[in-house]
Amino acid sequence: MKADDLTCLQKVVTDETLITTGSRGVYSLASYWLLRCLKSHRECTEHDRVPKLPKRVIDVGSSDSNDAIRVHETFPEQKDYYVALSYRWDKDPIKLLAENLQSYKIALPVQDLSQTIQDAIEVTRKLGIKYLWVDALCILQDSKAEWESEIQWMDQVYRQALLTIAANVEPRGGQPGMFRSRETRNNSGDAGLRGTGILETRGWTLQEQVLSRRMLIFTEDEVYWTCIGTDASISQPASTIATSRGPTREGQVRLLQRYLNGSWRDERFFLRNTYNIWLTLVTEYSRRDLTNGSDRLAALAGIQSAIRTMLGDECVAGIWRSQLGAHMLWTAYPFYRDIEPTFRRATEFQAPSWSWACISGPI
C-alpha cells in the first residue's frame, strides 16, 4: 500500500468513527495494517503460505450472512487462513466437551459465550476472515489425551495464524468484553510492543505473544498493531519501524521472531542470542500467574517446541540439554511486588529439583 493510502484513510476515519475500540474506524485501520503487512513486509511474509488449519476452528461465516456460527472439524490437510485469540478465561466459561461437540458443530450458543469471544468473532468477521481459533472451544476440555496432544502444537497454532487478536483488558464497572470507550484515552498510543494490561500477568499468554507474527491488541483505551516489521496504534496509525535488536524485552522478542521466521540465522551470535532470549523469557514467565500450577512447563511448550525445531536441541524440564551447566545456575527471587516471599516448592511434582520449574514463584 502506498503512503497516500493512509492519508486517504485518515480522511475517512474521523474521530467519530473511533469513539470506542470496537468502532467501524478501528476495523478500517486494522484492515489497512494487515494488508500493508501482507504486501510490503518481507520479514513478516517471507515464508508465508496458506496454512494447514488446526484440528478444530470456529466457522464465523461472513458479516453479511445469517449462517450459524459453529465449530468446524477440519479434514486432513485442509488449508485456509484463520485468526487466533489470546485472552483470559472467564471464571465459568462455555467449553467444548465430548457431550456438546456434536451440537456445537451445528451451531454454537453464541449468546451464551463470553463477551470477549463474541467480540473476537465480530472482529474476525469484519476483517473478512472465515475461521477463528479459541482454545476453550477448539480443544476438548474434558479429554486429557487431546489436551496433552494439542498443547504440543501451540507453536504452530499461533505462528501460522494470519493474525492474533489479543483482549488485553479487564472487566470493569460491569463492562464485559474487549471493547472500551476512548473518551479518556492516552493520545500517545505508545506503550511498546503490545500496550499493557491483564495479559502481561498471565502465564499462558506469554507464548501467545512471542509466537504470533501479527497481533491486533485491544487495551483499555487503545488498539495496537504489532508485527515483526512495525508497531502502530489508533493514535499513531502511520506506524513506526520495529526495533529488532537491543537489550530491551521487545527487542529480544523481535529478534527471536525473526530467527523463528528464518531470518538472520547466519549471524555470528545466533545461538548465544537464542539461549539468552530463552532465559529472559523464563525469568519473565516465572513472575506471571497460572491458575493451575501443574501447567508450569506446559504453558511454555509452544516456545520450547519452536526453538527445539530451529536448533535441534532438547529441552529437559525447562533447561536446554546443551546448556545444562549454565542454565542450572538459577536462584529463587526472594521478594517480588514488595510482598512476602512468593516462591515455594510445588505441592505436586512438576520438575526435578535442579530445574527452575520445581518451584512456584519468580526466579
N, C-alpha and C positions, 0 to 999 in steps of 0.2 A: 504494500500500500504506500502511496506517495504521501509526503508531508502535508500536501494540500488537502488530502482526505480528512485529516484530523481537524484542520481549520474549518472545513465544511461541516464536519460532525459537531464541532463545538457550537456552531451557529444554530444547529437544530436542537442539541441537548442543552436546554436552558436550565436555570436554577429550579424552575417549576417542575421539571421532569426528574429532579434529583432530590426531592424533599425527603424521601426515605431511601434506605439501601435496597428496597425492593421496587423502586420506581422504574418506569419504562426507559428512562435515560440511562440507567445503570446497565440494562441489557444491551443498549446500543453501544456503550463503551466496551462492555465485556466482549461483544462480538467483534469490535474493531481490534481489541488487543489480541484476541485469539487468531483472527485472520492475518494480522500483521506478523505474528509469531510464525504461523504456518508458512507464510510466503517469503519471509525475509530473514529469519533467524536460523542460520545454518547449524549453529551449535545445538539448537533445540530439535532440529528435524533431520540431522544428518543420517540417522538410522531409522527414521520414521517409516512405518508401513502399517497397513490396516491390521490391527492386532487380532489374535485369537481371543474370543470372548471368555471370561471366567465361566465357571460351571453353571452359575445362575446370574441373571441380571433382572432388573425391573424394566419392563417394557412400558415406557411412559407415553407412547403414542406421539401425536403431534399437537401443537397448541390449538389447532382448529378442528380437531377430531373429537368425537364422542366415544371412541373406543375405550374399553375398560383398561385401567392400569393394572398390570398383573405381573407375577413372577414368571420369567421365561427361562426354562431349562434349555441350555444351548445344546446343539448336536455336535458331534466330534468335528473339530477343525473349523467350526463356524467363526467367521471373522466379521467384525464391524467395529465402529468407533463407540466408545462409551465414556461416561463420566463416573468418577468415584466420589464418595462423600467421606469427609473427615469431620467428626463431631463427637460430642459427649453424649452417652446414652442417658435417657431419662431413667427415673427410678423404677418404673414398671412399664417397660416398652412392649409394643406389639412385636413378637418374634416369630420367625419361621420355625415351625415344629413339624414333626412327622405327621401329626394329626390334622394340621391345616394346610399341608403342602398342596394337596390336590385342589382345594378350594381357592388358594391364593394363586394358583396357576390359571384360574378362570378370571378372578378379579380380586384385587386387594381391597380391604376395608379402608379406603383412603381417609375417610373422615375420622377414623379411629387412630390413625398413625400420629406420631408426634408432629407438632407443627414444624419442627426443623426439617423432618423428612418431607413433609408436604411442600415446604418452601423449596427444598432441593429439587423436587420433582418439577415445580414451576420453572425454576432456573434452567433445568435441563431442557424442558420443552421450548422455552423462549430462545434458547441457543440453537434449536433445531437438531438436537441430538436425540436419538431414539432410546438409548439404553442408559440406565443408572445402576451403579453397584453400591449397595448398602449392606454392611456386614450382617446386621440383625435380620435382614430379610432375604439374604442370598446364601447364607450358611445355616444348615440345620442346627439350631441351638441346643437340641436335646440329643445330639449324636456326637459323643466324644470322638469316635473314629473319624467322622467327617471334619470336625473342628480341627483335630490334630493334623489331618491331611491338608486342609485348606490353608492353615497357618503357614505351611511351608511354601505357599505360592504368593504370599503377601507382596514380595518384592515385584513379582510380575503384575499383580493386580494394579498397583499404584504406578509402576514405571510405564506400563503400557496404556494406562488411561489417557485419553486425549486431554483431559483436564480433571483436576481435583477441586471440588467445592469444599471450602473449609468454613464451618459455622463456629467462628471464634467469639461467641457471645454467651452470656449467662442469662437465664430467665430473670426478669426484674419487674417489680411492680405488677405482677400478674401478666406480663407480656411475654408469651412463649415465642418459639421460632427464632429465625436468624435475621429477620428484617427489623430495622430500627429507624427512628426519626433522626434526621441530620440537622435539626434546628439548633442544637447546641454543639455542633461539630467543631473539631480542631481542624482549621483550614490548611494546616501544613501538609497533612496527608503523608508525613514522613515518619515512619516508625520502623525502618529497617526492612528486613526481608519479608515479613508477613504481618506486621502490626502486633498488637499484644492482646492477650485475652486468656480465657479458660483453657484453651488447648495447650498453652505453654506449661500447664501444671500437670497434664495427664501423660502417663507413661506410654500408652498405645499410640498416641498421636505423633510421637517423635519420628518414628519410621515413616509415617504417612507424609510428614513434612519433608523429610530428607529424600524419599524415593520419588515423589511426584515431580514430573518435569515442568508442569504448569499448574498454578494454583489461583483460584479466584476466592479471595478471603473476605468474609463478612465479619466486621467488628462492630463495636457499639455505635460508631459514628462515621465509619468509612468502609469503602470496598477497595481492596488492594488486588493488584495483579502482580504475580511474580513468576518468572520463568528463568531458565538458565541464562538468558541473554539480558533481560531488563526487569526493572521494577516500575510500577505505575500505580496510580490511585485515582479516585474521583477528583480529588483536589489537584493532582498533578497528572493529568491524563496523557501528556506527551511522553512520559516515562523517562527514566534515566538508565544509562548503561550499568548493568550489574557489576559489582566488584567480585572478581573471580579468585583473587588471591588475598594474602594478608592474614594476620593473626586473629581477626575477628571471627566470631562464630559463623556469621553469614558468609564470610569469605571462604572459610573451610568447607562449609556445606556446598557452596557453589563449586568449589574445586573437586569435591568428591562426586558431585553430579556430572561434571564434565568427564571425569575418569570413567564413571559407570556408563556414560554415553559413548565411550570410545575415543575421547579426545585427550591429547596431551599425555598419553601413557608412555611416550618415549622420552619424557623429560627426566632429568638426572635424579630428582628426588621423589619420583613417583611412589616407590614402595614406602619410603620413610614417611612421606606425607600421608599416605593412606592409613598407616597404622597410627600415626599421631592424631589424625582426624577421628579414628575409632575411639581413642582414649578420651578425646574431648566430648564425643557424643555419649560415651558411657558415664562420664562424670556428670553431664547434664541430666542424663536419663535417671541416674540414681537419686536425683533431687525431685523427681516427678512422682505423682501419686498413682497407685494401682488399686483398683477395687479388690482384686484377688491377688494376694502375694505370690501365689503359685505361678502367676504369669510373668514373673521377673525375667526369665530368659525368653519366653515365648514372644513377648511384646517387642523384642529386638530381632526376632528370627528373620524378618524380611531384609534388614540391613545386613545381617550375617550372611544370608544366602547370596545377596548381590555381590558382596565383597569376596566370598568364597569362590563364586563363579569367575570373578575377574582375576583373582590372584592364584587360585588353585591351592589355597591354604585351608586348614581345618580349624574351626572354632570349637574349643573344648571348654564347656561350662563358661562361656563368655570371654575366653582368653585364646588368642591365636597360637597354634602349636609352634610356629616358627619364632614366636616372641615370648614363649613361656617364662623365661628367666626375667626379662624386663617387665612384662605385664603383670607378674605376680607381686610387684613392689607397690601395691596399693595400700591405703590405710583408711579406716573409717573416719569420716569428718565428724568431730565431737559435737559441734553445735551448728545449728542451721536455723535461719529465720529468728535468731535471738531467743530461742526457747531451750528447754531442757534437751539433753542428748537424745537424738532421734534414731540412732542406729540400734538394732537389736538382731539377734540371731533369729532366723526364720523358725516358726513353730514346727513346720514340716520341712523335710529335706528338699532343698532346691538345687544345691550345688555343693561341691567339696569345699572344705574349709579354706583352701588356698585361692578360691575364686571370690571376686567381689560380689557375686550373686548369692553368696551364702548368708548375707545379712540384708535386712530391710532398712534402708536409710542411705543418706548421702555418703559418698566416698571422696 
